[in-house]
Amino acid sequence: MPWLVDAVVPVLNGLKTLPACFESLRREVPGVYIIAVDGGSTDGSWGYLKENADMAIRKYGSPVGESRAIGQDNVTSDWCIHFDCDVVFSEGWWSRIRGYMNKPNVGSVYGLPLFGHPNTPRLADYYRLWYRVRTPNPSTLCNNLVNCNAVEVVGGFRRDFAGSEDTDLKIKLEKAGYQWICDHENFIYHPRTVEEDYRHSRWWGRSVSRIYRNPVYGTGYVLINLIYTPLVALRIPRSTVIHVKHVLYYYIGYLEGLLRS
């Protein structure tokens, strides 16, 4: 019998990546019930969602936090998957991740996102090294199995957040005693380009500034990451520029966020 679980995805102009994303999720999780919340796409995503999602909801101008909250409001399973529309689930993702539902105090668990794979090998090489150098546990909702009761206990998603709704949820769950777990042996793929990765770092910095409203945090992030630059240069020299630009774009976005508030 297929395992029945709901899955929530916020969408805004994701037509280019939606087919591969949905296909990989349905392959991994037979019986998954996909709840898609569209924020006003203009690229044909809405038409695709109406045909291929199990529940398609549209709210123009909905920030990602509100889209996730709307989706969560329609979940009926005890656990649900929150994912992004531009990822590809790897083979075996579900068989590994589902075992965490039997462990106590788990709020969310996910696999590492391998950015750049398979379209941009040098970006994927950089992230493979980055994950070996550090032991990451980022605040992401790109492929998370989420404890619905825990989300309700901590008050759900910030509907006004246009980004970093994942960071906000992680902070609240951990403060409430729930675990936010990264399974380092489990991966999903995110076939973005290097330029898209830089833009994402800048956007991420802007959104994170709403939560960590202290320039020391941003400065600390830059200093910590620059420490790893020599390690990156030694292991994969061609990734050094990617690493430095990634950090700088993040900090530019972070400062922009502080100045705009």
Secondary structure, DSSP 8 states (H G I E B T S, - for coil): -----EEEEEESS-TTTHHHHHHHHHHHSTT-EEEEEES--SSSHHHHHHHHSSEEEE-TT--HHHHHHHHHHT--SSEEEEE-TT-EE-TTHHHHHGGGGGSTTEEEEEEEEEETTTT-HHHHHHHHHHHHHS-------SEEEEEHHHHHHTT---TT-SS-HHHHHHHHHHHTT-EEEEEEEEEEEE---HHHHHHHHHHHHHHHTTT---HHHHHHHHHHHHHTHHHHHHH-GGGHHHHHHHHHHHHHHHHHHHHH-
